[in-house]
Amino acid sequence: MTTPTTSPRTFDLIAFDWDGTLFDSTALITRSIQAACADLGVVVPSDKDASYVIGMGLIEALQHAAPGLPRERYSEMGQRYRHHYSVSQHELSLFGGVLDMLAALKARNHLLSVATGKSRSGLNEALGSVQLKGLFDATRTADETTSKPHPQMLLELMAELGVPPGRTLMIGDTTHDLQLAVNAGCPSVGVSYGAHEPSTFAALKPLHIAHTVADLNAWLQQHA
């Protein structure tokens, strides 16, 4: 009787973006940005422009999505965005297959982390599910460190968990995530089912572009 074998572990730490990578929230974030712009009487960005800022911190996102908005009104814009998001956030969920994927990675003794443009309060609320308790070894949000694609967020996670760049893999759905990996000296994997068109990923040289969670899970089991 033969014993099943698994491939050697290539990466000790796997860092995930949240929105659009693990959590199916891209459409709601886009609509909430557009509704907040309408509330404040500034030009409403297109779906493409609104979704482009997903993953950025609030200030950077507003500078791109609402360039005509005076800086003194950023707080008001943030409040309107949070209002529209909170009204419908109960409808959101993890992408199908994410929990099984994370459990399989934990079973292989990978360290797991989240590097996200969300606020700390927003991420904590999203991680409040009993199913997610204990899955992530460390997390960073845009309001407690420098926003993507600056490398600080990922550098802090690697330092906290004691893992060098070459043993860390960043996974995300935007060019901000993949540029973050490049800036931190880490390999990356892109997912095509989130906010950015996968055609924009090539210049950032991800190891793989996954088109579904099942595709991502299969690649990680074989190559991570």
VODO-323162 format. One record per residue (C-alpha): residue number from 1; residue in one letter; x, y, z. Coordinates in nm, 4 decimals, always signed. Layout:
N
+-----+-----+----------+----------+----------+
:   n : res :     east :    north :       up :
+-----+-----+----------+----------+----------+
: NUM :   A :        X :        Y :        Z :
...
+-----+-----+----------+----------+----------+
//
This chain:
224
+-----+-----+----------+----------+----------+
:   n : res :     east :    north :       up :
+-----+-----+----------+----------+----------+
:   1 :   M :  +0.0000 :  +0.0000 :  +0.0000 :
:   2 :   T :  +0.1470 :  +0.3358 :  -0.1047 :
:   3 :   T :  +0.1164 :  +0.6555 :  +0.0967 :
:   4 :   P :  -0.0085 :  +0.9647 :  -0.0917 :
:   5 :   T :  +0.2640 :  +1.2224 :  -0.1431 :
:   6 :   T :  +0.2372 :  +1.6005 :  -0.1503 :
:   7 :   S :  +0.4652 :  +1.8448 :  -0.3243 :
:   8 :   P :  +0.7283 :  +2.0231 :  -0.1101 :
:   9 :   R :  +0.6206 :  +2.3565 :  +0.0308 :
:  10 :   T :  +0.7534 :  +2.6461 :  -0.1777 :
:  11 :   F :  +0.6023 :  +2.9321 :  +0.0259 :
:  12 :   D :  +0.5799 :  +2.9568 :  +0.4047 :
:  13 :   L :  +0.3538 :  +3.2642 :  +0.4054 :
:  14 :   I :  +0.0608 :  +3.3256 :  +0.1731 :
:  15 :   A :  -0.0802 :  +3.6788 :  +0.1864 :
:  16 :   F :  -0.4270 :  +3.7369 :  +0.0420 :
:  17 :   D :  -0.5998 :  +4.0534 :  -0.0601 :
:  18 :   W :  -0.9576 :  +4.0536 :  +0.0754 :
:  19 :   D :  -1.2135 :  +4.2297 :  -0.1466 :
:  20 :   G :  -1.2441 :  +4.0678 :  -0.4876 :
:  21 :   T :  -0.9965 :  +3.7909 :  -0.3993 :
:  22 :   L :  -1.1545 :  +3.6070 :  -0.1065 :
:  23 :   F :  -1.4678 :  +3.8157 :  -0.0556 :
:  24 :   D :  -1.7271 :  +3.8763 :  -0.3284 :
:  25 :   S :  -1.7638 :  +4.2505 :  -0.2764 :
:  26 :   T :  -1.6358 :  +4.4196 :  -0.5926 :
:  27 :   A :  -1.9778 :  +4.5160 :  -0.7323 :
:  28 :   L :  -2.1023 :  +4.6585 :  -0.4006 :
:  29 :   I :  -1.7858 :  +4.8633 :  -0.3454 :
:  30 :   T :  -1.8171 :  +5.0036 :  -0.6977 :
:  31 :   R :  -2.1837 :  +5.0989 :  -0.6485 :
:  32 :   S :  -2.1119 :  +5.2499 :  -0.3062 :
:  33 :   I :  -1.8350 :  +5.4731 :  -0.4448 :
:  34 :   Q :  -2.0642 :  +5.5900 :  -0.7238 :
:  35 :   A :  -2.3546 :  +5.6569 :  -0.4851 :
:  36 :   A :  -2.1307 :  +5.8547 :  -0.2492 :
:  37 :   C :  -2.0103 :  +6.0716 :  -0.5389 :
:  38 :   A :  -2.3710 :  +6.1348 :  -0.6413 :
:  39 :   D :  -2.4606 :  +6.2312 :  -0.2831 :
:  40 :   L :  -2.1855 :  +6.4945 :  -0.2784 :
:  41 :   G :  -2.2631 :  +6.6307 :  -0.6241 :
:  42 :   V :  -1.9335 :  +6.5385 :  -0.7886 :
:  43 :   V :  -1.8904 :  +6.3548 :  -1.1180 :
:  44 :   V :  -1.9931 :  +5.9920 :  -1.0770 :
:  45 :   P :  -1.7084 :  +5.7668 :  -1.1954 :
:  46 :   S :  -1.7656 :  +5.4892 :  -1.4451 :
:  47 :   D :  -1.7729 :  +5.1287 :  -1.3272 :
:  48 :   K :  -1.4162 :  +5.0908 :  -1.4539 :
:  49 :   D :  -1.2860 :  +5.3997 :  -1.2717 :
:  50 :   A :  -1.4723 :  +5.3182 :  -0.9497 :
:  51 :   S :  -1.3544 :  +4.9574 :  -0.9416 :
:  52 :   Y :  -0.9958 :  +5.0611 :  -1.0215 :
:  53 :   V :  -0.9512 :  +5.2114 :  -0.6737 :
:  54 :   I :  -1.0476 :  +4.8926 :  -0.4902 :
:  55 :   G :  -0.7545 :  +4.7932 :  -0.2727 :
:  56 :   M :  -0.6282 :  +5.1466 :  -0.2181 :
:  57 :   G :  -0.6578 :  +5.3315 :  +0.1104 :
:  58 :   L :  -0.9423 :  +5.5840 :  +0.1412 :
:  59 :   I :  -0.7426 :  +5.8997 :  +0.0599 :
:  60 :   E :  -0.5728 :  +5.7494 :  -0.2451 :
:  61 :   A :  -0.9039 :  +5.6049 :  -0.3656 :
:  62 :   L :  -1.0853 :  +5.9381 :  -0.3398 :
:  63 :   Q :  -0.8076 :  +6.1223 :  -0.5210 :
:  64 :   H :  -0.8624 :  +5.8919 :  -0.8171 :
:  65 :   A :  -1.2394 :  +5.8290 :  -0.8069 :
:  66 :   A :  -1.3442 :  +6.1844 :  -0.7155 :
:  67 :   P :  -1.0613 :  +6.4141 :  -0.8318 :
:  68 :   G :  -1.2850 :  +6.7225 :  -0.8168 :
:  69 :   L :  -1.3693 :  +6.6749 :  -0.4491 :
:  70 :   P :  -1.2021 :  +6.9258 :  -0.2126 :
:  71 :   R :  -0.9830 :  +6.7543 :  +0.0440 :
:  72 :   E :  -1.1830 :  +6.9005 :  +0.3316 :
:  73 :   R :  -1.4820 :  +6.6945 :  +0.2144 :
:  74 :   Y :  -1.2996 :  +6.3598 :  +0.2124 :
:  75 :   S :  -1.4382 :  +6.2722 :  +0.5547 :
:  76 :   E :  -1.7916 :  +6.3388 :  +0.4337 :
:  77 :   M :  -1.7309 :  +6.1269 :  +0.1258 :
:  78 :   G :  -1.6010 :  +5.8444 :  +0.3423 :
:  79 :   Q :  -1.9119 :  +5.8616 :  +0.5590 :
:  80 :   R :  -2.1440 :  +5.8420 :  +0.2582 :
:  81 :   Y :  -1.9456 :  +5.5508 :  +0.1140 :
:  82 :   R :  -1.9662 :  +5.3592 :  +0.4434 :
:  83 :   H :  -2.3396 :  +5.4285 :  +0.4619 :
:  84 :   H :  -2.4110 :  +5.2835 :  +0.1187 :
:  85 :   Y :  -2.1803 :  +4.9862 :  +0.1777 :
:  86 :   S :  -2.3269 :  +4.9013 :  +0.5186 :
:  87 :   V :  -2.6839 :  +4.8988 :  +0.3886 :
:  88 :   S :  -2.6110 :  +4.5989 :  +0.1671 :
:  89 :   Q :  -2.3032 :  +4.4334 :  +0.3155 :
:  90 :   H :  -2.5156 :  +4.1612 :  +0.4769 :
:  91 :   E :  -2.5726 :  +4.0281 :  +0.1235 :
:  92 :   L :  -2.1999 :  +3.9608 :  +0.0736 :
:  93 :   S :  -2.0109 :  +3.6387 :  +0.1293 :
:  94 :   L :  -1.6845 :  +3.4631 :  +0.0628 :
:  95 :   F :  -1.6446 :  +3.3269 :  -0.2881 :
:  96 :   G :  -1.7465 :  +2.9632 :  -0.3108 :
:  97 :   G :  -1.4593 :  +2.7308 :  -0.2278 :
:  98 :   V :  -1.2566 :  +2.9846 :  -0.0288 :
:  99 :   L :  -1.3037 :  +2.8162 :  +0.3091 :
: 100 :   D :  -1.1986 :  +2.4784 :  +0.1733 :
: 101 :   M :  -0.8942 :  +2.6361 :  +0.0084 :
: 102 :   L :  -0.7849 :  +2.8120 :  +0.3282 :
: 103 :   A :  -0.8376 :  +2.4961 :  +0.5336 :
: 104 :   A :  -0.6235 :  +2.2960 :  +0.2892 :
: 105 :   L :  -0.3435 :  +2.5520 :  +0.3137 :
: 106 :   K :  -0.3557 :  +2.5467 :  +0.6938 :
: 107 :   A :  -0.3396 :  +2.1664 :  +0.6821 :
: 108 :   R :  -0.0104 :  +2.2042 :  +0.4899 :
: 109 :   N :  +0.1140 :  +2.4355 :  +0.7666 :
: 110 :   H :  +0.1254 :  +2.7509 :  +0.5574 :
: 111 :   L :  +0.1044 :  +3.0791 :  +0.7466 :
: 112 :   L :  -0.1895 :  +3.2833 :  +0.6141 :
: 113 :   S :  -0.2351 :  +3.6595 :  +0.6223 :
: 114 :   V :  -0.4558 :  +3.9351 :  +0.4820 :
: 115 :   A :  -0.3218 :  +4.2556 :  +0.3247 :
: 116 :   T :  -0.6175 :  +4.4779 :  +0.2430 :
: 117 :   G :  -0.7237 :  +4.8289 :  +0.1572 :
: 118 :   K :  -1.0152 :  +4.7954 :  +0.4011 :
: 119 :   S :  -1.0175 :  +4.9729 :  +0.7352 :
: 120 :   R :  -0.9384 :  +4.7783 :  +1.0517 :
: 121 :   S :  -1.2990 :  +4.8002 :  +1.1689 :
: 122 :   G :  -1.4236 :  +4.6856 :  +0.8282 :
: 123 :   L :  -1.1915 :  +4.3852 :  +0.8167 :
: 124 :   N :  -1.2665 :  +4.2869 :  +1.1763 :
: 125 :   E :  -1.6368 :  +4.2898 :  +1.0952 :
: 126 :   A :  -1.5780 :  +4.0728 :  +0.7889 :
: 127 :   L :  -1.3616 :  +3.8312 :  +0.9898 :
: 128 :   G :  -1.6232 :  +3.8004 :  +1.2635 :
: 129 :   S :  -1.7594 :  +3.4772 :  +1.1177 :
: 130 :   V :  -1.7031 :  +3.1704 :  +1.3330 :
: 131 :   Q :  -1.5834 :  +2.9891 :  +1.0197 :
: 132 :   L :  -1.2889 :  +3.2297 :  +0.9862 :
: 133 :   K :  -1.1708 :  +3.2217 :  +1.3468 :
: 134 :   G :  -0.8055 :  +3.1279 :  +1.3715 :
: 135 :   L :  -0.7445 :  +3.0922 :  +0.9962 :
: 136 :   F :  -0.5264 :  +3.4014 :  +0.9581 :
: 137 :   D :  -0.2006 :  +3.4407 :  +1.1449 :
: 138 :   A :  -0.1704 :  +3.8169 :  +1.0840 :
: 139 :   T :  -0.3554 :  +4.0953 :  +0.9034 :
: 140 :   R :  -0.2858 :  +4.4512 :  +0.7905 :
: 141 :   T :  -0.5292 :  +4.7215 :  +0.6793 :
: 142 :   A :  -0.4809 :  +5.0485 :  +0.4949 :
: 143 :   D :  -0.5611 :  +5.2673 :  +0.7954 :
: 144 :   E :  -0.2831 :  +5.1215 :  +1.0116 :
: 145 :   T :  +0.0035 :  +5.1229 :  +0.7605 :
: 146 :   T :  +0.0878 :  +5.2643 :  +0.4175 :
: 147 :   S :  -0.1609 :  +5.1991 :  +0.1391 :
: 148 :   K :  -0.0909 :  +4.9649 :  -0.1545 :
: 149 :   P :  +0.1139 :  +4.9486 :  -0.3679 :
: 150 :   H :  +0.3720 :  +5.0776 :  -0.1183 :
: 151 :   P :  +0.5463 :  +4.7656 :  +0.0198 :
: 152 :   Q :  +0.5108 :  +4.8550 :  +0.3880 :
: 153 :   M :  +0.1963 :  +4.6478 :  +0.4442 :
: 154 :   L :  +0.3572 :  +4.3288 :  +0.3179 :
: 155 :   L :  +0.6942 :  +4.4049 :  +0.4765 :
: 156 :   E :  +0.5236 :  +4.4348 :  +0.8161 :
: 157 :   L :  +0.3454 :  +4.1021 :  +0.7727 :
: 158 :   M :  +0.6697 :  +3.9274 :  +0.6752 :
: 159 :   A :  +0.8525 :  +4.0803 :  +0.9716 :
: 160 :   E :  +0.5775 :  +3.9839 :  +1.2160 :
: 161 :   L :  +0.5710 :  +3.6240 :  +1.0978 :
: 162 :   G :  +0.9444 :  +3.5895 :  +1.0354 :
: 163 :   V :  +0.9236 :  +3.4952 :  +0.6672 :
: 164 :   P :  +1.1574 :  +3.6342 :  +0.3958 :
: 165 :   P :  +1.0263 :  +3.7725 :  +0.0631 :
: 166 :   G :  +1.1305 :  +3.4680 :  -0.1373 :
: 167 :   R :  +0.9133 :  +3.2432 :  +0.0820 :
: 168 :   T :  +0.6115 :  +3.4765 :  +0.0691 :
: 169 :   L :  +0.3393 :  +3.4702 :  -0.1968 :
: 170 :   M :  +0.0964 :  +3.7611 :  -0.2503 :
: 171 :   I :  -0.2423 :  +3.6864 :  -0.4098 :
: 172 :   G :  -0.4773 :  +3.9579 :  -0.5332 :
: 173 :   D :  -0.7230 :  +4.0751 :  -0.7954 :
: 174 :   T :  -0.5745 :  +4.4157 :  -0.8768 :
: 175 :   T :  -0.2571 :  +4.5664 :  -1.0152 :
: 176 :   H :  -0.2191 :  +4.7364 :  -0.6749 :
: 177 :   D :  -0.1810 :  +4.3919 :  -0.5144 :
: 178 :   L :  +0.0658 :  +4.2664 :  -0.7723 :
: 179 :   Q :  +0.2683 :  +4.5892 :  -0.7634 :
: 180 :   L :  +0.2745 :  +4.5595 :  -0.3838 :
: 181 :   A :  +0.4355 :  +4.2180 :  -0.4267 :
: 182 :   V :  +0.6913 :  +4.3519 :  -0.6757 :
: 183 :   N :  +0.7761 :  +4.6419 :  -0.4434 :
: 184 :   A :  +0.8226 :  +4.4040 :  -0.1493 :
: 185 :   G :  +1.0333 :  +4.1610 :  -0.3518 :
: 186 :   C :  +0.7751 :  +3.8812 :  -0.3385 :
: 187 :   P :  +0.6273 :  +3.6500 :  -0.6032 :
: 188 :   S :  +0.2567 :  +3.6914 :  -0.6769 :
: 189 :   V :  -0.0521 :  +3.5261 :  -0.8224 :
: 190 :   G :  -0.3356 :  +3.7231 :  -0.9795 :
: 191 :   V :  -0.7040 :  +3.6329 :  -0.9882 :
: 192 :   S :  -0.9157 :  +3.7415 :  -1.2824 :
: 193 :   Y :  -1.2590 :  +3.7344 :  -1.1145 :
: 194 :   G :  -1.2179 :  +4.0573 :  -0.9134 :
: 195 :   A :  -1.1835 :  +4.4297 :  -0.9825 :
: 196 :   H :  -0.9129 :  +4.4624 :  -1.2504 :
: 197 :   E :  -0.8886 :  +4.3200 :  -1.5989 :
: 198 :   P :  -0.6320 :  +4.0370 :  -1.6022 :
: 199 :   S :  -0.4862 :  +4.1798 :  -1.9230 :
: 200 :   T :  -0.3268 :  +4.4481 :  -1.7021 :
: 201 :   F :  -0.1355 :  +4.1899 :  -1.4940 :
: 202 :   A :  +0.1261 :  +4.0751 :  -1.7450 :
: 203 :   A :  +0.3763 :  +4.3556 :  -1.6838 :
: 204 :   L :  +0.3860 :  +4.2624 :  -1.3147 :
: 205 :   K :  +0.4802 :  +3.9013 :  -1.3942 :
: 206 :   P :  +0.2545 :  +3.6976 :  -1.1632 :
: 207 :   L :  +0.3408 :  +3.3285 :  -1.1452 :
: 208 :   H :  -0.0161 :  +3.2389 :  -1.2408 :
: 209 :   I :  -0.3510 :  +3.4021 :  -1.3157 :
: 210 :   A :  -0.6399 :  +3.2052 :  -1.1649 :
: 211 :   H :  -0.9810 :  +3.2395 :  -1.3266 :
: 212 :   T :  -1.1797 :  +3.0735 :  -1.0454 :
: 213 :   V :  -1.1250 :  +2.9858 :  -0.6807 :
: 214 :   A :  -1.1036 :  +2.6196 :  -0.7844 :
: 215 :   D :  -0.8270 :  +2.7119 :  -1.0294 :
: 216 :   L :  -0.6440 :  +2.9052 :  -0.7557 :
: 217 :   N :  -0.6800 :  +2.6194 :  -0.5081 :
: 218 :   A :  -0.5479 :  +2.3648 :  -0.7574 :
: 219 :   W :  -0.2471 :  +2.5815 :  -0.8413 :
: 220 :   L :  -0.1661 :  +2.6397 :  -0.4746 :
: 221 :   Q :  -0.1877 :  +2.2707 :  -0.3923 :
: 222 :   Q :  +0.0574 :  +2.1909 :  -0.6705 :
: 223 :   H :  +0.2942 :  +2.4866 :  -0.6600 :
: 224 :   A :  +0.2754 :  +2.6591 :  -0.3193 :
+-----+-----+----------+----------+----------+
//
